[in-house]
Amino acid sequence: MFNRSTRPIRFPVFRRLWKPAIATGVGGTTLAIWFEEIIAFGAEILALIFLTIMAGVIYLLDIFIFKSRLPRREDLENKNDPGAKK
């Protein structure tokens, strides 16, 4: 006696045709759209990551460039400054 653990599918046509339907029909289009959406999402995430990295680089350059404009300790201790008020 043959004993099945799963119920048979009601429509055996679907059992034979689901792979070609996915490959040529709506399933293929759906996979293409999903693939496009995944790539777009990945591009947005990469843009956010690179934006924070570039902001950090610009901030560090700003610190290094404008650090030279701060007065040095020797400049503040020098009393013979020609531009100082008398």
TORPA-579509 format. One record per residue: residue number from 1; residue in one letter; x, y, z of N, C-alpha, C in turn. Coordinates in nm, 3 decimals. Atoms other than C-alpha are relative to their C-alpha. Last residue first. Layout:
// TORPA-579509
<i = NUM aa = a nx = X ny = Y nz = Z cax = X cay = Y caz = Z cx = X cy = Y cz = Z> $
...
// end
This chain:
// TORPA-579509
<i = 86 aa = k nx = -0.092 ny = -0.046 nz = -0.105 cax = 5.035 cay = 10.168 caz = 2.337 cx = -0.074 cy = 0.063 cz = 0.114> $
<i = 85 aa = k nx = 0.028 ny = -0.136 nz = -0.047 cax = 4.815 cay = 9.956 caz = 2.112 cx = 0.096 cy = 0.036 cz = 0.112> $
<i = 84 aa = a nx = 0.068 ny = -0.009 nz = -0.130 cax = 4.968 cay = 9.646 caz = 1.949 cx = -0.019 cy = 0.147 cz = 0.038> $
<i = 83 aa = g nx = 0.140 ny = -0.032 nz = 0.019 cax = 5.046 cay = 9.635 caz = 1.576 cx = -0.076 cy = 0.018 cz = 0.131> $
<i = 82 aa = p nx = 0.018 ny = -0.136 nz = 0.055 cax = 5.421 cay = 9.663 caz = 1.614 cx = -0.147 cy = 0.037 cz = -0.016> $
<i = 81 aa = d nx = 0.089 ny = 0.013 nz = 0.114 cax = 5.433 cay = 9.363 caz = 1.851 cx = -0.026 cy = 0.140 cz = -0.057> $
<i = 80 aa = n nx = -0.047 ny = -0.097 nz = 0.098 cax = 5.733 cay = 9.399 caz = 2.077 cx = -0.084 cy = -0.010 cz = -0.127> $
<i = 79 aa = k nx = 0.048 ny = -0.133 nz = -0.039 cax = 5.557 cay = 9.225 caz = 2.367 cx = 0.040 cy = 0.106 cz = -0.102> $
<i = 78 aa = n nx = -0.089 ny = -0.102 nz = 0.055 cax = 5.591 cay = 8.874 caz = 2.219 cx = -0.058 cy = 0.138 cz = 0.030> $
<i = 77 aa = e nx = -0.099 ny = -0.039 nz = -0.102 cax = 5.406 cay = 8.637 caz = 2.452 cx = 0.091 cy = 0.112 cz = -0.048> $
<i = 76 aa = l nx = 0.069 ny = -0.064 nz = -0.112 cax = 5.096 cay = 8.618 caz = 2.229 cx = 0.098 cy = 0.048 cz = 0.106> $
<i = 75 aa = d nx = 0.055 ny = -0.128 nz = 0.045 cax = 5.299 cay = 8.552 caz = 1.914 cx = -0.068 cy = 0.074 cz = 0.115> $
<i = 74 aa = e nx = -0.112 ny = -0.095 nz = 0.010 cax = 5.505 cay = 8.284 caz = 2.088 cx = -0.050 cy = 0.138 cz = -0.045> $
<i = 73 aa = r nx = -0.034 ny = -0.044 nz = -0.136 cax = 5.185 cay = 8.105 caz = 2.194 cx = 0.113 cy = 0.103 cz = -0.005> $
<i = 72 aa = r nx = -0.087 ny = 0.093 nz = -0.074 cax = 5.069 cay = 8.086 caz = 1.834 cx = 0.032 cy = 0.059 cz = 0.137> $
<i = 71 aa = p nx = -0.127 ny = -0.057 nz = -0.050 cax = 4.774 cay = 8.279 caz = 1.701 cx = 0.079 cy = -0.105 cz = 0.079> $
<i = 70 aa = l nx = 0.007 ny = -0.027 nz = -0.143 cax = 4.520 cay = 8.070 caz = 1.509 cx = 0.132 cy = 0.059 cz = 0.048> $
<i = 69 aa = r nx = 0.044 ny = -0.137 nz = -0.024 cax = 4.533 cay = 8.111 caz = 1.130 cx = -0.008 cy = 0.034 cz = 0.149> $
<i = 68 aa = s nx = -0.113 ny = -0.092 nz = 0.017 cax = 4.744 cay = 7.797 caz = 1.080 cx = -0.040 cy = 0.144 cz = 0.027> $
<i = 67 aa = k nx = -0.078 ny = 0.006 nz = -0.123 cax = 4.462 cay = 7.585 caz = 1.225 cx = 0.118 cy = 0.096 cz = -0.009> $
<i = 66 aa = f nx = 0.022 ny = -0.119 nz = -0.082 cax = 4.243 cay = 7.707 caz = 0.939 cx = 0.072 cy = -0.006 cz = 0.134> $
<i = 65 aa = i nx = -0.025 ny = -0.123 nz = 0.074 cax = 4.381 cay = 7.461 caz = 0.684 cx = -0.011 cy = 0.121 cz = 0.092> $
<i = 64 aa = f nx = -0.142 ny = -0.016 nz = 0.031 cax = 4.416 cay = 7.160 caz = 0.914 cx = 0.029 cy = 0.132 cz = -0.071> $
<i = 63 aa = i nx = -0.077 ny = -0.016 nz = -0.124 cax = 4.070 cay = 7.196 caz = 1.069 cx = 0.147 cy = 0.026 cz = -0.031> $
<i = 62 aa = d nx = 0.033 ny = -0.130 nz = -0.057 cax = 3.901 cay = 7.255 caz = 0.735 cx = 0.080 cy = 0.026 cz = 0.127> $
<i = 61 aa = l nx = -0.072 ny = -0.100 nz = 0.078 cax = 4.082 cay = 6.958 caz = 0.585 cx = -0.026 cy = 0.141 cz = 0.053> $
<i = 60 aa = l nx = -0.141 ny = 0.008 nz = -0.037 cax = 3.953 cay = 6.743 caz = 0.871 cx = 0.085 cy = 0.100 cz = -0.078> $
<i = 59 aa = y nx = -0.014 ny = -0.056 nz = -0.135 cax = 3.596 cay = 6.865 caz = 0.816 cx = 0.147 cy = -0.004 cz = 0.045> $
<i = 58 aa = i nx = 0.009 ny = -0.146 nz = 0.012 cax = 3.620 cay = 6.803 caz = 0.440 cx = 0.017 cy = 0.066 cz = 0.137> $
<i = 57 aa = v nx = -0.122 ny = -0.046 nz = 0.066 cax = 3.741 cay = 6.448 caz = 0.502 cx = 0.000 cy = 0.152 cz = -0.012> $
<i = 56 aa = g nx = -0.111 ny = 0.012 nz = -0.095 cax = 3.463 cay = 6.383 caz = 0.755 cx = 0.131 cy = 0.050 cz = -0.060> $
<i = 55 aa = a nx = 0.018 ny = -0.107 nz = -0.099 cax = 3.198 cay = 6.518 caz = 0.517 cx = 0.113 cy = -0.004 cz = 0.103> $
<i = 54 aa = m nx = -0.044 ny = -0.126 nz = 0.060 cax = 3.340 cay = 6.294 caz = 0.244 cx = -0.018 cy = 0.118 cz = 0.096> $
<i = 53 aa = i nx = -0.146 ny = 0.004 nz = 0.012 cax = 3.309 cay = 5.987 caz = 0.465 cx = 0.052 cy = 0.131 cz = -0.058> $
<i = 52 aa = t nx = -0.058 ny = -0.020 nz = -0.133 cax = 2.953 cay = 6.080 caz = 0.567 cx = 0.152 cy = -0.004 cz = -0.006> $
<i = 51 aa = l nx = 0.028 ny = -0.137 nz = -0.043 cax = 2.852 cay = 6.126 caz = 0.203 cx = 0.060 cy = 0.027 cz = 0.138> $
<i = 50 aa = f nx = -0.103 ny = -0.086 nz = 0.057 cax = 3.025 cay = 5.802 caz = 0.103 cx = -0.021 cy = 0.146 cz = 0.037> $
<i = 49 aa = i nx = -0.129 ny = 0.034 nz = -0.062 cax = 2.808 cay = 5.604 caz = 0.344 cx = 0.109 cy = 0.093 cz = -0.052> $
<i = 48 aa = l nx = 0.000 ny = -0.050 nz = -0.139 cax = 2.491 cay = 5.783 caz = 0.236 cx = 0.132 cy = -0.028 cz = 0.070> $
<i = 47 aa = a nx = -0.008 ny = -0.145 nz = 0.005 cax = 2.572 cay = 5.727 caz = -0.132 cx = 0.000 cy = 0.060 cz = 0.141> $
<i = 46 aa = l nx = -0.139 ny = -0.037 nz = 0.027 cax = 2.645 cay = 5.360 caz = -0.067 cx = 0.017 cy = 0.151 cz = -0.005> $
<i = 45 aa = i nx = -0.076 ny = 0.028 nz = -0.122 cax = 2.302 cay = 5.321 caz = 0.094 cx = 0.146 cy = 0.038 cz = -0.019> $
<i = 44 aa = e nx = 0.035 ny = -0.102 nz = -0.099 cax = 2.135 cay = 5.493 caz = -0.200 cx = 0.077 cy = -0.020 cz = 0.130> $
<i = 43 aa = a nx = -0.062 ny = -0.125 nz = 0.041 cax = 2.321 cay = 5.276 caz = -0.450 cx = -0.030 cy = 0.112 cz = 0.099> $
<i = 42 aa = g nx = -0.143 ny = 0.008 nz = -0.030 cax = 2.223 cay = 4.962 caz = -0.260 cx = 0.073 cy = 0.127 cz = -0.038> $
<i = 41 aa = f nx = -0.014 ny = -0.011 nz = -0.146 cax = 1.857 cay = 5.063 caz = -0.268 cx = 0.147 cy = -0.004 cz = 0.040> $
<i = 40 aa = a nx = 0.028 ny = -0.140 nz = -0.036 cax = 1.877 cay = 5.126 caz = -0.643 cx = 0.015 cy = 0.021 cz = 0.150> $
<i = 39 aa = i nx = -0.115 ny = -0.080 nz = 0.043 cax = 2.044 cay = 4.786 caz = -0.700 cx = -0.020 cy = 0.146 cz = 0.038> $
<i = 38 aa = i nx = -0.110 ny = 0.034 nz = -0.090 cax = 1.778 cay = 4.610 caz = -0.492 cx = 0.124 cy = 0.081 cz = -0.036> $
<i = 37 aa = e nx = 0.025 ny = -0.067 nz = -0.128 cax = 1.504 cay = 4.793 caz = -0.682 cx = 0.113 cy = -0.028 cz = 0.100> $
<i = 36 aa = e nx = -0.021 ny = -0.144 nz = 0.018 cax = 1.649 cay = 4.688 caz = -1.018 cx = -0.019 cy = 0.075 cz = 0.132> $
<i = 35 aa = f nx = -0.144 ny = -0.020 nz = 0.015 cax = 1.677 cay = 4.325 caz = -0.907 cx = 0.032 cy = 0.148 cz = -0.016> $
<i = 34 aa = w nx = -0.062 ny = 0.016 nz = -0.132 cax = 1.320 cay = 4.334 caz = -0.781 cx = 0.150 cy = 0.024 cz = -0.007> $
<i = 33 aa = i nx = 0.035 ny = -0.119 nz = -0.079 cax = 1.202 cay = 4.475 caz = -1.115 cx = 0.060 cy = -0.008 cz = 0.139> $
<i = 32 aa = a nx = -0.074 ny = -0.113 nz = 0.054 cax = 1.390 cay = 4.208 caz = -1.309 cx = -0.028 cy = 0.127 cz = 0.080> $
<i = 31 aa = l nx = -0.139 ny = 0.014 nz = -0.042 cax = 1.256 cay = 3.933 caz = -1.083 cx = 0.085 cy = 0.117 cz = -0.051> $
<i = 30 aa = t nx = -0.008 ny = -0.030 nz = -0.143 cax = 0.903 cay = 4.061 caz = -1.131 cx = 0.143 cy = -0.011 cz = 0.050> $
<i = 29 aa = t nx = 0.010 ny = -0.144 nz = -0.015 cax = 0.945 cay = 4.067 caz = -1.505 cx = 0.012 cy = 0.041 cz = 0.146> $
<i = 28 aa = g nx = -0.125 ny = -0.058 nz = 0.048 cax = 1.067 cay = 3.709 caz = -1.503 cx = 0.001 cy = 0.151 cz = 0.012> $
<i = 27 aa = g nx = -0.107 ny = 0.027 nz = -0.096 cax = 0.778 cay = 3.603 caz = -1.283 cx = 0.132 cy = 0.058 cz = -0.042> $
<i = 26 aa = v nx = 0.002 ny = -0.102 nz = -0.104 cax = 0.523 cay = 3.774 caz = -1.507 cx = 0.113 cy = -0.021 cz = 0.099> $
<i = 25 aa = g nx = 0.115 ny = -0.085 nz = -0.021 cax = 0.603 cay = 3.554 caz = -1.800 cx = 0.021 cy = 0.104 cz = 0.107> $
<i = 24 aa = t nx = 0.040 ny = -0.080 nz = 0.116 cax = 0.897 cay = 3.382 caz = -1.954 cx = -0.108 cy = 0.102 cz = 0.028> $
<i = 23 aa = a nx = -0.111 ny = -0.036 nz = 0.089 cax = 1.101 cay = 3.220 caz = -1.676 cx = -0.043 cy = 0.096 cz = -0.111> $
<i = 22 aa = i nx = -0.090 ny = -0.092 nz = -0.069 cax = 0.829 cay = 3.225 caz = -1.410 cx = 0.109 cy = 0.048 cz = -0.094> $
<i = 21 aa = a nx = 0.074 ny = -0.124 nz = -0.022 cax = 0.570 cay = 3.075 caz = -1.643 cx = 0.089 cy = 0.103 cz = 0.071> $
<i = 20 aa = p nx = 0.001 ny = -0.082 nz = 0.122 cax = 0.821 cay = 2.818 caz = -1.766 cx = -0.075 cy = 0.132 cz = 0.018> $
<i = 19 aa = k nx = -0.134 ny = -0.043 nz = 0.037 cax = 0.882 cay = 2.706 caz = -1.407 cx = 0.003 cy = 0.078 cz = -0.131> $
<i = 18 aa = w nx = -0.041 ny = -0.115 nz = -0.081 cax = 0.516 cay = 2.703 caz = -1.299 cx = 0.140 cy = 0.049 cz = -0.035> $
<i = 17 aa = l nx = -0.023 ny = -0.125 nz = 0.072 cax = 0.394 cay = 2.493 caz = -1.590 cx = 0.052 cy = 0.116 cz = 0.085> $
<i = 16 aa = r nx = -0.087 ny = 0.013 nz = 0.118 cax = 0.408 cay = 2.131 caz = -1.480 cx = 0.041 cy = 0.134 cz = -0.057> $
<i = 15 aa = r nx = -0.120 ny = 0.070 nz = -0.042 cax = 0.274 cay = 2.167 caz = -1.124 cx = 0.098 cy = -0.012 cz = -0.116> $
<i = 14 aa = f nx = -0.087 ny = -0.095 nz = -0.066 cax = 0.029 cay = 2.429 caz = -1.242 cx = 0.131 cy = -0.064 cz = 0.043> $
<i = 13 aa = v nx = -0.056 ny = -0.084 nz = 0.106 cax = -0.122 cay = 2.176 caz = -1.484 cx = 0.096 cy = 0.101 cz = 0.061> $
<i = 12 aa = p nx = -0.131 ny = 0.050 nz = 0.042 cax = -0.163 cay = 1.927 caz = -1.197 cx = 0.064 cy = 0.082 cz = -0.112> $
<i = 11 aa = f nx = -0.012 ny = -0.027 nz = 0.143 cax = -0.440 cay = 2.141 caz = -1.047 cx = 0.137 cy = -0.047 cz = -0.047> $
<i = 10 aa = r nx = 0.132 ny = 0.008 nz = 0.064 cax = -0.549 cay = 2.013 caz = -0.706 cx = 0.009 cy = 0.015 cz = -0.151> $
<i = 9 aa = i nx = 0.041 ny = -0.133 nz = 0.045 cax = -0.197 cay = 1.940 caz = -0.587 cx = -0.131 cy = -0.013 cz = -0.077> $
<i = 8 aa = p nx = -0.028 ny = -0.030 nz = 0.142 cax = -0.171 cay = 1.604 caz = -0.411 cx = -0.051 cy = 0.140 cz = -0.034> $
<i = 7 aa = r nx = 0.121 ny = 0.004 nz = 0.083 cax = -0.169 cay = 1.609 caz = -0.030 cx = 0.036 cy = 0.027 cz = -0.145> $
<i = 6 aa = t nx = 0.051 ny = -0.131 nz = 0.042 cax = 0.157 cay = 1.530 caz = 0.141 cx = -0.123 cy = -0.018 cz = -0.088> $
<i = 5 aa = s nx = 0.000 ny = -0.089 nz = -0.115 cax = 0.259 cay = 1.226 caz = 0.350 cx = -0.052 cy = 0.139 cz = -0.037> $
<i = 4 aa = r nx = -0.059 ny = -0.131 nz = 0.025 cax = 0.157 cay = 0.976 caz = 0.085 cx = -0.007 cy = 0.085 cz = 0.126> $
<i = 3 aa = n nx = 0.049 ny = -0.098 nz = -0.095 cax = 0.097 cay = 0.604 caz = 0.169 cx = 0.073 cy = 0.133 cz = -0.025> $
<i = 2 aa = f nx = -0.075 ny = -0.124 nz = 0.015 cax = 0.128 cay = 0.341 caz = -0.102 cx = -0.063 cy = 0.106 cz = 0.090> $
<i = 1 aa = m nx = 0.084 ny = -0.118 nz = 0.000 cax = 0.000 cay = 0.000 caz = 0.000 cx = 0.088 cy = 0.124 cz = 0.000> $
// end
